[in-house]
Amino acid sequence: MLDKWLSSYKHWANFILRSFVGVIFMAHGAQKLFGAFGGPGLEGAARFFEQLGFVPGEAWAFTVAIVEL
């Protein structure tokens, strides 16, 4: 009985989970690219990536921000 009930909501659970994760990725991309939500913006993200050893930092920051959007 419970399996039948849970299986009917499986698609909705996937939709909700994927939507939630998508919003999180978009927010992180907006932080890196636009400086939204108190993020560092593209320049700050570029400095961070260069500190990690990813040179050129601007290219990496832009690439990661676009992928997250």
HTML snippet that shows the backbone in 3Dmol.js (N, CA, C, O; Angstrom):
<script src="https://3Dmol.org/build/3Dmol-min.js"></script>
<div id="view" style="width:600px;height:400px;position:relative"></div>
<script>
const pdb = `
ATOM      1  N   MET A   1       0.826  -1.193   0.000  1.00  0.00           N
ATOM      2  CA  MET A   1       0.000   0.000   0.000  1.00  0.00           C
ATOM      3  C   MET A   1       0.871   1.259   0.000  1.00  0.00           C
ATOM      4  O   MET A   1       0.668   2.170  -0.803  1.00  0.00           O
ATOM      5  N   LEU A   2       1.837   1.294   0.907  1.00  0.00           N
ATOM      6  CA  LEU A   2       2.705   2.465   0.999  1.00  0.00           C
ATOM      7  C   LEU A   2       3.580   2.601  -0.246  1.00  0.00           C
ATOM      8  O   LEU A   2       3.824   3.714  -0.712  1.00  0.00           O
ATOM      9  N   ASP A   3       4.052   1.481  -0.784  1.00  0.00           N
ATOM     10  CA  ASP A   3       4.874   1.527  -1.996  1.00  0.00           C
ATOM     11  C   ASP A   3       4.098   2.114  -3.168  1.00  0.00           C
ATOM     12  O   ASP A   3       4.645   2.880  -3.961  1.00  0.00           O
ATOM     13  N   LYS A   4       2.844   1.758  -3.273  1.00  0.00           N
ATOM     14  CA  LYS A   4       2.025   2.280  -4.363  1.00  0.00           C
ATOM     15  C   LYS A   4       1.844   3.789  -4.219  1.00  0.00           C
ATOM     16  O   LYS A   4       1.899   4.518  -5.209  1.00  0.00           O
ATOM     17  N   TRP A   5       1.630   4.254  -3.002  1.00  0.00           N
ATOM     18  CA  TRP A   5       1.444   5.680  -2.754  1.00  0.00           C
ATOM     19  C   TRP A   5       2.733   6.454  -3.028  1.00  0.00           C
ATOM     20  O   TRP A   5       2.703   7.507  -3.663  1.00  0.00           O
ATOM     21  N   LEU A   6       3.865   5.930  -2.547  1.00  0.00           N
ATOM     22  CA  LEU A   6       5.140   6.613  -2.751  1.00  0.00           C
ATOM     23  C   LEU A   6       5.557   6.618  -4.215  1.00  0.00           C
ATOM     24  O   LEU A   6       6.128   7.601  -4.688  1.00  0.00           O
ATOM     25  N   SER A   7       5.286   5.555  -4.928  1.00  0.00           N
ATOM     26  CA  SER A   7       5.682   5.502  -6.334  1.00  0.00           C
ATOM     27  C   SER A   7       4.901   6.504  -7.180  1.00  0.00           C
ATOM     28  O   SER A   7       5.385   6.936  -8.227  1.00  0.00           O
ATOM     29  N   SER A   8       3.713   6.873  -6.746  1.00  0.00           N
ATOM     30  CA  SER A   8       2.938   7.841  -7.516  1.00  0.00           C
ATOM     31  C   SER A   8       3.503   9.254  -7.383  1.00  0.00           C
ATOM     32  O   SER A   8       3.214  10.106  -8.223  1.00  0.00           O
ATOM     33  N   TYR A   9       4.295   9.520  -6.355  1.00  0.00           N
ATOM     34  CA  TYR A   9       4.885  10.846  -6.149  1.00  0.00           C
ATOM     35  C   TYR A   9       6.360  10.907  -6.525  1.00  0.00           C
ATOM     36  O   TYR A   9       7.020  11.918  -6.284  1.00  0.00           O
ATOM     37  N   LYS A  10       6.875   9.846  -7.105  1.00  0.00           N
ATOM     38  CA  LYS A  10       8.291   9.785  -7.451  1.00  0.00           C
ATOM     39  C   LYS A  10       8.674  10.894  -8.435  1.00  0.00           C
ATOM     40  O   LYS A  10       9.714  11.531  -8.268  1.00  0.00           O
ATOM     41  N   HIS A  11       7.863  11.126  -9.438  1.00  0.00           N
ATOM     42  CA  HIS A  11       8.177  12.136 -10.444  1.00  0.00           C
ATOM     43  C   HIS A  11       8.140  13.541  -9.845  1.00  0.00           C
ATOM     44  O   HIS A  11       8.948  14.395 -10.213  1.00  0.00           O
ATOM     45  N   TRP A  12       7.217  13.780  -8.936  1.00  0.00           N
ATOM     46  CA  TRP A  12       7.152  15.087  -8.296  1.00  0.00           C
ATOM     47  C   TRP A  12       8.361  15.316  -7.401  1.00  0.00           C
ATOM     48  O   TRP A  12       8.886  16.428  -7.342  1.00  0.00           O
ATOM     49  N   ALA A  13       8.802  14.289  -6.715  1.00  0.00           N
ATOM     50  CA  ALA A  13       9.978  14.420  -5.854  1.00  0.00           C
ATOM     51  C   ALA A  13      11.212  14.744  -6.688  1.00  0.00           C
ATOM     52  O   ALA A  13      12.020  15.587  -6.299  1.00  0.00           O
ATOM     53  N   ASN A  14      11.363  14.084  -7.828  1.00  0.00           N
ATOM     54  CA  ASN A  14      12.486  14.381  -8.718  1.00  0.00           C
ATOM     55  C   ASN A  14      12.414  15.813  -9.223  1.00  0.00           C
ATOM     56  O   ASN A  14      13.431  16.504  -9.281  1.00  0.00           O
ATOM     57  N   PHE A  15      11.229  16.260  -9.586  1.00  0.00           N
ATOM     58  CA  PHE A  15      11.048  17.622 -10.080  1.00  0.00           C
ATOM     59  C   PHE A  15      11.421  18.649  -9.013  1.00  0.00           C
ATOM     60  O   PHE A  15      12.129  19.614  -9.300  1.00  0.00           O
ATOM     61  N   ILE A  16      10.954  18.446  -7.801  1.00  0.00           N
ATOM     62  CA  ILE A  16      11.234  19.389  -6.715  1.00  0.00           C
ATOM     63  C   ILE A  16      12.723  19.412  -6.393  1.00  0.00           C
ATOM     64  O   ILE A  16      13.302  20.485  -6.225  1.00  0.00           O
ATOM     65  N   LEU A  17      13.342  18.254  -6.305  1.00  0.00           N
ATOM     66  CA  LEU A  17      14.766  18.182  -5.994  1.00  0.00           C
ATOM     67  C   LEU A  17      15.605  18.835  -7.085  1.00  0.00           C
ATOM     68  O   LEU A  17      16.517  19.606  -6.785  1.00  0.00           O
ATOM     69  N   ARG A  18      15.313  18.540  -8.330  1.00  0.00           N
ATOM     70  CA  ARG A  18      16.083  19.120  -9.432  1.00  0.00           C
ATOM     71  C   ARG A  18      15.875  20.627  -9.530  1.00  0.00           C
ATOM     72  O   ARG A  18      16.807  21.360  -9.859  1.00  0.00           O
ATOM     73  N   SER A  19      14.675  21.088  -9.249  1.00  0.00           N
ATOM     74  CA  SER A  19      14.410  22.529  -9.263  1.00  0.00           C
ATOM     75  C   SER A  19      15.195  23.231  -8.164  1.00  0.00           C
ATOM     76  O   SER A  19      15.780  24.290  -8.395  1.00  0.00           O
ATOM     77  N   PHE A  20      15.210  22.651  -6.983  1.00  0.00           N
ATOM     78  CA  PHE A  20      15.934  23.228  -5.857  1.00  0.00           C
ATOM     79  C   PHE A  20      17.431  23.309  -6.153  1.00  0.00           C
ATOM     80  O   PHE A  20      18.055  24.343  -5.913  1.00  0.00           O
ATOM     81  N   VAL A  21      18.002  22.238  -6.665  1.00  0.00           N
ATOM     82  CA  VAL A  21      19.427  22.226  -7.000  1.00  0.00           C
ATOM     83  C   VAL A  21      19.716  23.224  -8.125  1.00  0.00           C
ATOM     84  O   VAL A  21      20.755  23.885  -8.108  1.00  0.00           O
ATOM     85  N   GLY A  22      18.823  23.337  -9.089  1.00  0.00           N
ATOM     86  CA  GLY A  22      18.996  24.302 -10.171  1.00  0.00           C
ATOM     87  C   GLY A  22      19.013  25.734  -9.678  1.00  0.00           C
ATOM     88  O   GLY A  22      19.814  26.542 -10.147  1.00  0.00           O
ATOM     89  N   VAL A  23      18.140  26.057  -8.741  1.00  0.00           N
ATOM     90  CA  VAL A  23      18.111  27.411  -8.174  1.00  0.00           C
ATOM     91  C   VAL A  23      19.409  27.703  -7.437  1.00  0.00           C
ATOM     92  O   VAL A  23      19.934  28.814  -7.523  1.00  0.00           O
ATOM     93  N   ILE A  24      19.927  26.727  -6.720  1.00  0.00           N
ATOM     94  CA  ILE A  24      21.190  26.917  -6.000  1.00  0.00           C
ATOM     95  C   ILE A  24      22.329  27.178  -6.985  1.00  0.00           C
ATOM     96  O   ILE A  24      23.134  28.084  -6.772  1.00  0.00           O
ATOM     97  N   PHE A  25      22.402  26.397  -8.056  1.00  0.00           N
ATOM     98  CA  PHE A  25      23.450  26.606  -9.059  1.00  0.00           C
ATOM     99  C   PHE A  25      23.314  27.981  -9.707  1.00  0.00           C
ATOM    100  O   PHE A  25      24.315  28.665  -9.920  1.00  0.00           O
ATOM    101  N   MET A  26      22.092  28.389 -10.022  1.00  0.00           N
ATOM    102  CA  MET A  26      21.893  29.696 -10.650  1.00  0.00           C
ATOM    103  C   MET A  26      22.299  30.825  -9.709  1.00  0.00           C
ATOM    104  O   MET A  26      22.874  31.821 -10.149  1.00  0.00           O
ATOM    105  N   ALA A  27      22.009  30.682  -8.429  1.00  0.00           N
ATOM    106  CA  ALA A  27      22.396  31.714  -7.463  1.00  0.00           C
ATOM    107  C   ALA A  27      23.913  31.815  -7.360  1.00  0.00           C
ATOM    108  O   ALA A  27      24.454  32.919  -7.286  1.00  0.00           O
ATOM    109  N   HIS A  28      24.598  30.690  -7.354  1.00  0.00           N
ATOM    110  CA  HIS A  28      26.060  30.722  -7.290  1.00  0.00           C
ATOM    111  C   HIS A  28      26.655  31.322  -8.559  1.00  0.00           C
ATOM    112  O   HIS A  28      27.636  32.062  -8.491  1.00  0.00           O
ATOM    113  N   GLY A  29      26.079  31.013  -9.699  1.00  0.00           N
ATOM    114  CA  GLY A  29      26.546  31.608 -10.947  1.00  0.00           C
ATOM    115  C   GLY A  29      26.320  33.113 -10.967  1.00  0.00           C
ATOM    116  O   GLY A  29      27.170  33.863 -11.445  1.00  0.00           O
ATOM    117  N   ALA A  30      25.183  33.555 -10.452  1.00  0.00           N
ATOM    118  CA  ALA A  30      24.893  34.992 -10.395  1.00  0.00           C
ATOM    119  C   ALA A  30      25.841  35.705  -9.442  1.00  0.00           C
ATOM    120  O   ALA A  30      26.222  36.849  -9.687  1.00  0.00           O
ATOM    121  N   GLN A  31      26.222  35.042  -8.363  1.00  0.00           N
ATOM    122  CA  GLN A  31      27.196  35.635  -7.447  1.00  0.00           C
ATOM    123  C   GLN A  31      28.531  35.855  -8.149  1.00  0.00           C
ATOM    124  O   GLN A  31      29.144  36.914  -8.008  1.00  0.00           O
ATOM    125  N   LYS A  32      28.971  34.876  -8.890  1.00  0.00           N
ATOM    126  CA  LYS A  32      30.263  34.979  -9.562  1.00  0.00           C
ATOM    127  C   LYS A  32      30.233  35.956 -10.725  1.00  0.00           C
ATOM    128  O   LYS A  32      31.181  36.716 -10.919  1.00  0.00           O
ATOM    129  N   LEU A  33      29.170  35.945 -11.491  1.00  0.00           N
ATOM    130  CA  LEU A  33      29.133  36.738 -12.714  1.00  0.00           C
ATOM    131  C   LEU A  33      28.689  38.180 -12.467  1.00  0.00           C
ATOM    132  O   LEU A  33      29.276  39.111 -13.019  1.00  0.00           O
ATOM    133  N   PHE A  34      27.662  38.368 -11.645  1.00  0.00           N
ATOM    134  CA  PHE A  34      27.075  39.696 -11.458  1.00  0.00           C
ATOM    135  C   PHE A  34      27.329  40.303 -10.084  1.00  0.00           C
ATOM    136  O   PHE A  34      27.077  41.491  -9.886  1.00  0.00           O
ATOM    137  N   GLY A  35      27.818  39.522  -9.139  1.00  0.00           N
ATOM    138  CA  GLY A  35      27.979  40.022  -7.777  1.00  0.00           C
ATOM    139  C   GLY A  35      26.667  40.054  -7.018  1.00  0.00           C
ATOM    140  O   GLY A  35      26.544  40.766  -6.021  1.00  0.00           O
ATOM    141  N   ALA A  36      25.692  39.296  -7.475  1.00  0.00           N
ATOM    142  CA  ALA A  36      24.378  39.263  -6.826  1.00  0.00           C
ATOM    143  C   ALA A  36      24.466  38.555  -5.477  1.00  0.00           C
ATOM    144  O   ALA A  36      25.360  37.740  -5.249  1.00  0.00           O
ATOM    145  N   PHE A  37      23.541  38.871  -4.599  1.00  0.00           N
ATOM    146  CA  PHE A  37      23.428  38.232  -3.280  1.00  0.00           C
ATOM    147  C   PHE A  37      24.715  38.387  -2.463  1.00  0.00           C
ATOM    148  O   PHE A  37      25.069  37.496  -1.691  1.00  0.00           O
ATOM    149  N   GLY A  38      25.401  39.493  -2.627  1.00  0.00           N
ATOM    150  CA  GLY A  38      26.621  39.734  -1.863  1.00  0.00           C
ATOM    151  C   GLY A  38      27.831  38.968  -2.364  1.00  0.00           C
ATOM    152  O   GLY A  38      28.809  38.808  -1.634  1.00  0.00           O
ATOM    153  N   GLY A  39      27.778  38.495  -3.592  1.00  0.00           N
ATOM    154  CA  GLY A  39      28.885  37.728  -4.156  1.00  0.00           C
ATOM    155  C   GLY A  39      30.041  38.617  -4.580  1.00  0.00           C
ATOM    156  O   GLY A  39      29.907  39.840  -4.602  1.00  0.00           O
ATOM    157  N   PRO A  40      31.168  38.018  -4.914  1.00  0.00           N
ATOM    158  CA  PRO A  40      32.365  38.785  -5.234  1.00  0.00           C
ATOM    159  C   PRO A  40      32.358  39.408  -6.626  1.00  0.00           C
ATOM    160  O   PRO A  40      33.176  40.284  -6.905  1.00  0.00           O
ATOM    161  N   GLY A  41      31.479  38.989  -7.483  1.00  0.00           N
ATOM    162  CA  GLY A  41      31.504  39.459  -8.861  1.00  0.00           C
ATOM    163  C   GLY A  41      32.597  38.748  -9.638  1.00  0.00           C
ATOM    164  O   GLY A  41      33.308  37.897  -9.104  1.00  0.00           O
ATOM    165  N   LEU A  42      32.720  39.108 -10.896  1.00  0.00           N
ATOM    166  CA  LEU A  42      33.677  38.429 -11.766  1.00  0.00           C
ATOM    167  C   LEU A  42      35.121  38.700 -11.341  1.00  0.00           C
ATOM    168  O   LEU A  42      35.959  37.800 -11.395  1.00  0.00           O
ATOM    169  N   GLU A  43      35.415  39.924 -10.923  1.00  0.00           N
ATOM    170  CA  GLU A  43      36.787  40.250 -10.513  1.00  0.00           C
ATOM    171  C   GLU A  43      37.186  39.501  -9.248  1.00  0.00           C
ATOM    172  O   GLU A  43      38.293  38.968  -9.162  1.00  0.00           O
ATOM    173  N   GLY A  44      36.299  39.459  -8.276  1.00  0.00           N
ATOM    174  CA  GLY A  44      36.593  38.739  -7.036  1.00  0.00           C
ATOM    175  C   GLY A  44      36.725  37.245  -7.261  1.00  0.00           C
ATOM    176  O   GLY A  44      37.590  36.594  -6.675  1.00  0.00           O
ATOM    177  N   ALA A  45      35.869  36.705  -8.110  1.00  0.00           N
ATOM    178  CA  ALA A  45      35.955  35.277  -8.416  1.00  0.00           C
ATOM    179  C   ALA A  45      37.251  34.973  -9.161  1.00  0.00           C
ATOM    180  O   ALA A  45      37.865  33.928  -8.945  1.00  0.00           O
ATOM    181  N   ALA A  46      37.670  35.895 -10.047  1.00  0.00           N
ATOM    182  CA  ALA A  46      38.923  35.702 -10.776  1.00  0.00           C
ATOM    183  C   ALA A  46      40.113  35.691  -9.820  1.00  0.00           C
ATOM    184  O   ALA A  46      41.016  34.867  -9.964  1.00  0.00           O
ATOM    185  N   ARG A  47      40.118  36.596  -8.850  1.00  0.00           N
ATOM    186  CA  ARG A  47      41.201  36.598  -7.852  1.00  0.00           C
ATOM    187  C   ARG A  47      41.214  35.293  -7.069  1.00  0.00           C
ATOM    188  O   ARG A  47      42.278  34.736  -6.798  1.00  0.00           O
ATOM    189  N   PHE A  48      40.039  34.809  -6.709  1.00  0.00           N
ATOM    190  CA  PHE A  48      39.945  33.555  -5.959  1.00  0.00           C
ATOM    191  C   PHE A  48      40.508  32.392  -6.769  1.00  0.00           C
ATOM    192  O   PHE A  48      41.262  31.574  -6.242  1.00  0.00           O
ATOM    193  N   PHE A  49      40.145  32.317  -8.038  1.00  0.00           N
ATOM    194  CA  PHE A  49      40.642  31.223  -8.871  1.00  0.00           C
ATOM    195  C   PHE A  49      42.154  31.319  -9.068  1.00  0.00           C
ATOM    196  O   PHE A  49      42.834  30.294  -9.118  1.00  0.00           O
ATOM    197  N   GLU A  50      42.682  32.530  -9.179  1.00  0.00           N
ATOM    198  CA  GLU A  50      44.131  32.677  -9.305  1.00  0.00           C
ATOM    199  C   GLU A  50      44.839  32.263  -8.026  1.00  0.00           C
ATOM    200  O   GLU A  50      45.934  31.703  -8.085  1.00  0.00           O
ATOM    201  N   GLN A  51      44.237  32.528  -6.869  1.00  0.00           N
ATOM    202  CA  GLN A  51      44.819  32.073  -5.605  1.00  0.00           C
ATOM    203  C   GLN A  51      44.863  30.551  -5.536  1.00  0.00           C
ATOM    204  O   GLN A  51      45.757  29.972  -4.919  1.00  0.00           O
ATOM    205  N   LEU A  52      43.899  29.917  -6.169  1.00  0.00           N
ATOM    206  CA  LEU A  52      43.873  28.456  -6.197  1.00  0.00           C
ATOM    207  C   LEU A  52      44.844  27.878  -7.220  1.00  0.00           C
ATOM    208  O   LEU A  52      45.095  26.673  -7.236  1.00  0.00           O
ATOM    209  N   GLY A  53      45.393  28.751  -8.081  1.00  0.00           N
ATOM    210  CA  GLY A  53      46.346  28.289  -9.082  1.00  0.00           C
ATOM    211  C   GLY A  53      45.758  28.120 -10.470  1.00  0.00           C
ATOM    212  O   GLY A  53      46.434  27.622 -11.371  1.00  0.00           O
ATOM    213  N   PHE A  54      44.519  28.523 -10.656  1.00  0.00           N
ATOM    214  CA  PHE A  54      43.891  28.449 -11.976  1.00  0.00           C
ATOM    215  C   PHE A  54      44.142  29.762 -12.708  1.00  0.00           C
ATOM    216  O   PHE A  54      43.496  30.776 -12.440  1.00  0.00           O
ATOM    217  N   VAL A  55      45.088  29.723 -13.633  1.00  0.00           N
ATOM    218  CA  VAL A  55      45.484  30.931 -14.358  1.00  0.00           C
ATOM    219  C   VAL A  55      45.113  30.745 -15.819  1.00  0.00           C
ATOM    220  O   VAL A  55      45.378  29.667 -16.350  1.00  0.00           O
ATOM    221  N   PRO A  56      44.529  31.696 -16.499  1.00  0.00           N
ATOM    222  CA  PRO A  56      44.086  33.009 -16.032  1.00  0.00           C
ATOM    223  C   PRO A  56      42.778  32.913 -15.254  1.00  0.00           C
ATOM    224  O   PRO A  56      41.848  32.217 -15.661  1.00  0.00           O
ATOM    225  N   GLY A  57      42.723  33.607 -14.155  1.00  0.00           N
ATOM    226  CA  GLY A  57      41.572  33.543 -13.266  1.00  0.00           C
ATOM    227  C   GLY A  57      40.295  34.066 -13.885  1.00  0.00           C
ATOM    228  O   GLY A  57      39.212  33.552 -13.608  1.00  0.00           O
ATOM    229  N   GLU A  58      40.413  35.098 -14.731  1.00  0.00           N
ATOM    230  CA  GLU A  58      39.214  35.674 -15.348  1.00  0.00           C
ATOM    231  C   GLU A  58      38.518  34.672 -16.261  1.00  0.00           C
ATOM    232  O   GLU A  58      37.291  34.570 -16.268  1.00  0.00           O
ATOM    233  N   ALA A  59      39.303  33.944 -17.021  1.00  0.00           N
ATOM    234  CA  ALA A  59      38.711  32.955 -17.929  1.00  0.00           C
ATOM    235  C   ALA A  59      38.034  31.838 -17.143  1.00  0.00           C
ATOM    236  O   ALA A  59      36.940  31.398 -17.497  1.00  0.00           O
ATOM    237  N   TRP A  60      38.683  31.384 -16.083  1.00  0.00           N
ATOM    238  CA  TRP A  60      38.096  30.319 -15.270  1.00  0.00           C
ATOM    239  C   TRP A  60      36.847  30.801 -14.548  1.00  0.00           C
ATOM    240  O   TRP A  60      35.853  30.077 -14.479  1.00  0.00           O
ATOM    241  N   ALA A  61      36.888  32.010 -14.012  1.00  0.00           N
ATOM    242  CA  ALA A  61      35.724  32.544 -13.300  1.00  0.00           C
ATOM    243  C   ALA A  61      34.538  32.695 -14.248  1.00  0.00           C
ATOM    244  O   ALA A  61      33.411  32.341 -13.903  1.00  0.00           O
ATOM    245  N   PHE A  62      34.794  33.217 -15.435  1.00  0.00           N
ATOM    246  CA  PHE A  62      33.721  33.382 -16.416  1.00  0.00           C
ATOM    247  C   PHE A  62      33.153  32.026 -16.829  1.00  0.00           C
ATOM    248  O   PHE A  62      31.936  31.861 -16.920  1.00  0.00           O
ATOM    249  N   THR A  63      34.026  31.065 -17.078  1.00  0.00           N
ATOM    250  CA  THR A  63      33.582  29.732 -17.493  1.00  0.00           C
ATOM    251  C   THR A  63      32.727  29.073 -16.419  1.00  0.00           C
ATOM    252  O   THR A  63      31.665  28.523 -16.713  1.00  0.00           O
ATOM    253  N   VAL A  64      33.188  29.128 -15.183  1.00  0.00           N
ATOM    254  CA  VAL A  64      32.440  28.502 -14.089  1.00  0.00           C
ATOM    255  C   VAL A  64      31.104  29.215 -13.875  1.00  0.00           C
ATOM    256  O   VAL A  64      30.086  28.564 -13.637  1.00  0.00           O
ATOM    257  N   ALA A  65      31.103  30.539 -13.959  1.00  0.00           N
ATOM    258  CA  ALA A  65      29.855  31.289 -13.768  1.00  0.00           C
ATOM    259  C   ALA A  65      28.839  30.944 -14.851  1.00  0.00           C
ATOM    260  O   ALA A  65      27.655  30.781 -14.557  1.00  0.00           O
ATOM    261  N   ILE A  66      29.284  30.833 -16.090  1.00  0.00           N
ATOM    262  CA  ILE A  66      28.371  30.493 -17.187  1.00  0.00           C
ATOM    263  C   ILE A  66      27.841  29.069 -17.026  1.00  0.00           C
ATOM    264  O   ILE A  66      26.662  28.814 -17.268  1.00  0.00           O
ATOM    265  N   VAL A  67      28.699  28.152 -16.623  1.00  0.00           N
ATOM    266  CA  VAL A  67      28.255  26.764 -16.429  1.00  0.00           C
ATOM    267  C   VAL A  67      27.217  26.696 -15.310  1.00  0.00           C
ATOM    268  O   VAL A  67      26.249  25.942 -15.405  1.00  0.00           O
ATOM    269  N   GLU A  68      27.416  27.477 -14.256  1.00  0.00           N
ATOM    270  CA  GLU A  68      26.465  27.455 -13.144  1.00  0.00           C
ATOM    271  C   GLU A  68      25.152  28.146 -13.495  1.00  0.00           C
ATOM    272  O   GLU A  68      24.114  27.830 -12.914  1.00  0.00           O
ATOM    273  N   LEU A  69      25.186  29.073 -14.426  1.00  0.00           N
ATOM    274  CA  LEU A  69      23.933  29.714 -14.828  1.00  0.00           C
ATOM    275  C   LEU A  69      23.177  28.776 -15.733  1.00  0.00           C
ATOM    276  O   LEU A  69      22.086  29.110 -16.195  1.00  0.00           O
TER     277      LEU A  69
END
`;
const viewer = $3Dmol.createViewer("view");
viewer.addModel(pdb, "pdb");
viewer.setStyle({}, {cartoon: {color: "spectrum"}});
viewer.zoomTo();
viewer.render();
</script>
